[in-house]
Amino acid sequence: ELILHILQAVVSTQSTGDTVNADPATTEMKIYFELKGFKHKVHLVDPAASKNLPPWFRRNNWDGVLPMAKYDKEQYKLGATEIMTGLEEKFRVPLISSGGPGAFRYRGTTVKELTLSLLLSPEPYDDTNVHWKDMKNEFEDLNQYIVQCHNTEGDYLKHKKFSIWEIRLIPALYNLLVAAPHFKPGFPGFPDDAGQLKSYVNHAIEDPVFMKLRPTEEQIIKYFEHKMKPSE
């Protein structure tokens, strides 16, 4: 029987867990384990303060990358993508598709990075804001991917099954849709020329698995409040 030990970050040992629950990587792990049916134990750690770290942590993860998974006694994987890829290669049933043609070129990581930059920028949602222009370019690329997935294995709107691509992307997009209107009012949403992306996201965030495991809006806001604080 496989039992995964998952290490996830907390802001401090006094954390309520809000900053953990809304991290897109945490949501990715929850969805993936739910779909695979893996039993797992979660350990909250604070690498920056060297709190709650198991003895094998630094030997196998010097840079403190989280989430981190340990299984099969001495198997370690760092980061949500590596964890999912490694486990998918080892445990093929139930098989989760990697996505449609060219899915590897479009990453939820990009949306995560652009979201924080956009929220921190003082410029409005127009072409004077380079971060908003970058986000719109990402929307355009994602829209093109969804169009080319039509009637393929990666067509979520047809099959209503999450692929690895959905697992990586939807938590980040959902965080954006909640956080942007709160921290930066006037958020225009998806552009008119990204209609397929808008339809896709509207369906995906209502997926029963995602609705069961997604963070609350309050947790997302608290998560970004912490992320947006100036470094001390």
N, C-alpha and C positions, 0 to 999 in steps of 0.2 A: 504494500500500500504506500502510495506516494503522499508524504506530508511535507509541504513547503514551509520553510521559515522565511518570512518576508520582513525585511527591515525597512522602516519608513521614518522620515524625518519629523521632528517636532521643533518648534521654535525654542522651547526650553522645557525642562523637566516639569514645569508647572503648567504646561500648555493644556488647554481643554480639548485639543484635537481638531479644532476648527480649521487651522491652517493645513493640517494633514488631509482632512476629508475633501477639501476643495482643490487640492493639487491635481491637475489633469492626469499625472502619472499614477496617482492613487486610484482614480476612477478607472483608468485603463486596466490596472491590475484586478480591480473588483469585477469588472465586466468579463475579462478573460477567464478568470478562475470560475466565475459563475457558468460561463458557456462550456468550459472543459469539465466542470464538476470536480475540481481539485480541492481536497482538504488543505487548509493552510492555517498557520499561526502568524499573527502580526506582532512584531516587536517594535515599539517606538524608541528611536535612538536620537541622540543629539551629537553628531560627530564633531561639530565645531567646539563643543564644550567637553568632548570625550565622555559623555554621560551615557550609561546603559549599554555600552558597547560590549558585545561578546568577545572572548579572547581571540577568536580567529578573524575578527573584522579587519584590523589594520594589515594583517599578513596578506590578505586577499583583495584589499580595497583601500590602498594607501590614500587615494584622493577623496575618499568619502562619498562616492557616487551612490545615490539613492533613487529609487528603491533598489534593494539588493536581495537576491534570493539564494538560499542554501538548500540543497536537496541531495539525496543519494549519498549521504555522509560527507563527501568532499567535493561536491559540484557547486560552483558559485557562478552567478550571473549578475551583471551590473546594469542598471537602467531598465526601464520598462520594455523597450524594444528588444534588447538582448535577451531579457528573460522570456518574453513571448516567443521569439525566434528559436531559442535553444530548447524550450519545452515542446514547441510544435514539432521540431525535428525528432525529438525523443518519444513523444506520446502523440501518435497520429490519430487516435480515436478519442472523442469525435474530432474530425478534421475541420479546422477553421481556415477558410480560403485566405490567401494573402491579399486578395483584391483583384481588380480588373487589370487590363493591359497598361503597363507603365506605372502601376501604383507606387512603386518604390521612389518615384521622382517627387511625390507630393507628401509632405510630412506634417504631422500635427505640430512638430517642434517649431516649424516656421510660424505658425499661427500663435503659439505660446509666446515666442519672442516678440513678435510684432504687436501683440496685445499690450504687453507691459510698456513698450516704447510709445505706443499710441496714447495710452492713458496718462503717461508722464509728459507728453508734449503740450505746450501752451497754445499751439496754433489750432484753428478750427478744422472742421471736416471738409477741407477743400484742397485745391492743388498747391496751396502755399505750405501744406503740411506734408513733408516727405514721408512720414510714417503712415499717413492715411493713403498716400499714393502707393506705397509698398503693399499695404493691406488690400487695396483694390486690385493690384496686380496679382496678388495671391488668390483673391476671389475669382479672378478671370481664369487663372490656371486650374483651379479646382473645378470651375464650371466646365471647362473643356474636358477635363478628365471624366466627369460624370456623363457628359454627352457621349464620349467614346466608349463608356462602359455599357451603353444601352444594349440590352439583350445578351450580355456576356455574363460570365460567372460572377463578376463583380458588381452586377446591377442590383443594388439594394432595393430600389423601388419595385423591382420585379419579384425578387426572391424573399425580401424581408428577413434577410439573415446578415448579421454583422460579420464582416471580414476583419482581418487584422488592420486593414486601412481604416475602417470605421472606428474601431476601438482606439486607434491612435489619434484620430482627427476630431470626432464628435465631442469628447470632453473639453477640448481646447476651444472649439467654436461655441459651445454652450457657455463656457466661462466668459467669452467675449460678449455674447449677446446679453448676459446679465450685468457684467461689470461696466461696459462702455456707457450705457444710458445713466448709470448711477454716478460714475466718477466724471464723466465728460458728456453732459447733456447735449442733445441735438444729434445723437448717433443716428445716421440715416439708414442703417441696416445694409442689406445686400443691394448692389447696384441693379438697375433695370436690365442690364445686359448679362446678369448672372441669375437668370430666372430658374434654370435647372438646379443650381446650387441651393437657392432659396427653398424650392419645393422639396429637395432632398433632405435638407436640414430640418425643415418642419416635420417631416415624417420620422426622421431618425431620432429626434429628441423625444418623440412620443412612443418610441419602441418600448415595449413592456420591460425589457431587461434594463435599458438605460433609465427609465423612470423609477425603477426599483432601487437603483444604485447611485444615481446622480446626487451631487451635493445640493443642499438647500441654497436659496439665493442669499440668505444671511451668511452662510459659511463661505460662499464665494466672495462676498463683499469683505468679510474679515480677512480672508486669504490675501486679497489684493491690498487691503489697508496695510498689512504687514510688508508686502512686497514693495510698496511705494514709499515706505518710510526711508528717509535719508540715512545713509550708513553712519554709524556713530564712530 
